[in-house]
Amino acid sequence: MKKNTIITLVIVVAVIGLAWYILNNRGGNVDSELAKCIGANSVLYSKTGCFACVKQKELFGDSYKFLNVKNFDTWEPLTELGITSTPTWVINDEKYSGVQSIETLKQLTGCE
């Protein structure tokens, strides 16, 4: 093989490897202690069948189990709580609707 062909092959393999790593490590790796802190300082309201709620769960990966999650099958109990969309985070008596980034949740809860 020519030297240029080998260099090109190495570069292609490196780019594919880097792309695979990035795609497989874009979330879901939240430290359990951080998730416990966020869970202790917030409530996550969720609804069965909510696509955005699944996305929020994916951000936490296995650490999702440490969050304080209230999941409902119907809207009635949520609307009684003043929640009109899910996911909704309640932190310090304030409601934050929609998928929240880990960085945002760290800032809102004071967790590092």
N, C-alpha and C positions, 0 to 999 in steps of 0.2 A: 504494500500500500504506500501511496505517496504521503509525504509528511503533511501536506495541506489537507488531504482527505482524513487523516487521523485527527488532526486538530479540529476540523469541522465536526467530526463524529463525537469527539469529547465535548465540544461546546453544545451540540444538540442534546446529548445525554444529560449534561448538567442543567440545561434549561428545562428539560422535561422533569428531571428530579426536583428542581426548585418549584416548578408549577405544581407538582403532585404534593409536595410538602405544604405549600401555601393553601391549597384547596382542602387539605385534610386537617389543617390546624387553624381554621378561621373561627374559632370560638369553641365553646364546650370544654374549655380547659380552665374554668374558674377554680381557684384554690378553695378548698372546702372551708377554711377559716374565714375567708372573705365572704363566701356564700352564707355562712352561719351569722356573720355580723350583719349582712344585708337583711337576712331573714328575721333577725332579732329586732331590727329597726324599721320594719316595713310589713305591709300586707299586700300580697298580689292577688287581685281578683281576676278570675279566669272563667271562661264558659266552655263547656264541652262543644267541640266542633269549630272552635275559633282558630282560624289559620294563623293569625298574628300571635295568638297564645302559644302555638306550637313553635313559632320562630323565637319567641322569648325564652321558651324552655330550652331550645337548642343552644342558645347563647351560654347557658349554664352547664349543659351536659350533665354528667353524673352528679354534680353539686346542686342540681335543682331540688333534690330531696331535702336540702337544708333550708329552703325558703319557707316562709309562712304563706302558703297558698290556700286560698279559698276558691274552690271550683264549684260551679253551679251548672245544672242541666237546663235550667230555664231562666228567663230574664226577670221574672217577678221579684225574687229576693234581691237581685242586683239593682233594679230600679228603686226598690224601697230604700236602698242604701245611697241612692243618688248617683249610681253608676250607669252610664248610658252606652259605654263601649268597653270592650275588653281587648287586650289586657289593660287593667288599671291598677297602678301602684298607689297605695296610700302611705305617705311618709310625713310624719309630723303634722297629721291632720290635713294635709294637702293631697289632692288627687292629681295623678299624672297618667294620662291616657296614652295608649299606644306602646309599642315595643320600645323599651329604654335600653340604652347601651350600658355596658358594665361600668364605664367611666362615669356616666351620668348618675347611675345608682350609687357609686362610691361617693360622689360629691354630695348627693342629696341625703345620704344616710350618715355621712361622716366616717365611713369605713375605709380603711386603707389596707 
